[in-house]
Amino acid sequence: MDKKIFLNEKDMPRAWYNIQADLETPLPPPLNPETGEPVTPDMLEAIFPMNLIEQEVSTERFISIPDEVMERLLMWRPTPLCRATGLEKFLGTPAHIYFKNEGVSPPGSHKPNTAVAQAYYNKEAGIKRLTTETGAGQWGSALAFACNQFGIELKIYMVRVSFNQKPYRRVMMETWGGKCVPSPSPDTKAGRSFLEGNPEHPGSLGMAISEAIEDAVTSENTKYSLGSVLNHVLLHQSVIGLEAQRQFELAGEYPDVVIGCAGGGSNFAGTAFPFIRDKIHGKEIRVIATEPTSCPTLTRGRYVYDFGDTAGMTPLLPMYSIGHSFVPAPIHAGGLRYHGMAPLVSKVFADGLIEARAYNQIETFSAGVIFARTEGFIPAPETNHAIACAIDEAKRAKEEGREKVILMNFSGHGIIDLPSYDAFMSGKLQDYTMPDSEITELLRSLEKYPKPR
Ligand SMILES: *Cc1c(COP(=O)(O)O)cnc(C)c1O
């Protein structure tokens, strides 16, 4: 048995997998909030280049990876599939726990898998400048790295509370040549209106998205880039699951359970969708998305049409949501704070192909510390949600005496997130479960829109 399963560079997948080709019923389209009619591709052209819009709506099963993107992916891919033998021993479980280590990329997470693709397609379309938002700073740093590779200018609106708490992510963005400002900012109309209510507004991902979109549509030669949620982002992340499938072949195993943490849903989808394809075609496999109890999109949200941002500038997306005006509780340190779930992840959840589980932040950090002490790597706080679930599944395998095979995506390392570990270890973190009344209230404004079918 090998501790790590490597693929040769020549065995790296040459095409992305698009789950839209295998869905039993098509994904409901995004809607124009004014008319209630489906959004046509040309309406998205104000914010995205046409080549990415084509991927967004494509139902081709495989889409080939351009050579220039491949060249960048090969800087850290294929990533190793590791057997968590230390963790297995600690738990005394008969389960085989595998983790796919996406923390080995230059910015330290899965996010550059799509960042390099998006920067490339924008460059191909003649775009000179991109705007984006970032929460904890993982996406901003990934896109800064990617834009630098392709000679594109980048402005990042970073949620203010993270901007203040996580200076090192900003330094990474600046090292790769990106410009980063705290959001809400005085640089946009949306930002100024949020600041009017509260000059020290902590910000939210939805607000930062509003700012970045406004900047893109009002600036020349500028488009907007999103690090999760959209179909083309999930497509680019499929390299994770495709590689893992080849690595399991080499190991002579196949997972019984696939686990990923889900914020907007991209690393989960990238890991799980190639396996869900097998499930659609008859394989017996369980797939679990994990999320925080303080932002319980899948476990307690509803399947609705909702905006992707707080100001309501995006089309309506068919997704499980707790409402676009959601502002996360300030005590929450674990990431995964987006109010909605990717339409494709929402669809496979509605279709009963996946399960969802919510974890409190104290149990996720406890799991992260166990992982760091048994496997060495200090996980990103987001990743800890997947680890908590993998540990649960491994314990259950022990009770059942089953040699279950578990795959978990290690979406990123936590070396830049040490302040949240510090808060955890010094007892400053509290659990927070969103009350039902709050979710009902947040969803009330959506009642006037149709329900996705
Ligand atoms: C951004 C991020 C996530 C959550 O985003 P998804 O789109 O849901 O994958 C999870 N883990 C890490 C390390 C991240 O940086």
The ligand as an SDF file (V2000), in Angstrom:
LIG
                    3D

 15 15  0  0  0  0  0  0  0  0999 V2000
  -12.9720   28.9400   -1.2630 C   0  0  0  0  0  0  0  0  0  0  0  0
  -12.6860   27.7170   -0.5530 C   0  0  0  0  0  0  0  0  0  0  0  0
  -13.6980   26.7740   -0.2820 C   0  0  0  0  0  0  0  0  0  0  0  0
  -15.1420   27.0010   -0.6150 C   0  0  0  0  0  0  0  0  0  0  0  0
  -15.4510   27.2730   -1.9490 O   0  0  0  0  0  0  0  0  0  0  0  0
  -16.1910   26.2270   -2.8700 P   0  0  0  0  0  0  0  0  0  0  0  0
  -16.5190   26.9850   -4.1130 O   0  0  0  0  0  0  0  0  0  0  0  0
  -17.4010   25.7480   -2.1580 O   0  0  0  0  0  0  0  0  0  0  0  0
  -15.2190   25.1460   -3.1310 O   0  0  0  0  0  0  0  0  0  0  0  0
  -13.3400   25.5990    0.3470 C   0  0  0  0  0  0  0  0  0  0  0  0
  -12.0670   25.3580    0.7190 N   0  0  0  0  0  0  0  0  0  0  0  0
  -11.0810   26.2500    0.4960 C   0  0  0  0  0  0  0  0  0  0  0  0
   -9.6960   25.9290    0.9350 C   0  0  0  0  0  0  0  0  0  0  0  0
  -11.3550   27.4420   -0.1550 C   0  0  0  0  0  0  0  0  0  0  0  0
  -10.3700   28.3110   -0.3930 O   0  0  0  0  0  0  0  0  0  0  0  0
  1  2  1  0
  2  3  1  0
  2 14  2  0
  3  4  1  0
  3 10  2  0
  4  5  1  0
  5  6  1  0
  6  7  2  0
  6  8  1  0
  6  9  1  0
 10 11  1  0
 11 12  2  0
 12 13  1  0
 12 14  1  0
 14 15  1  0
M  END
$$$$
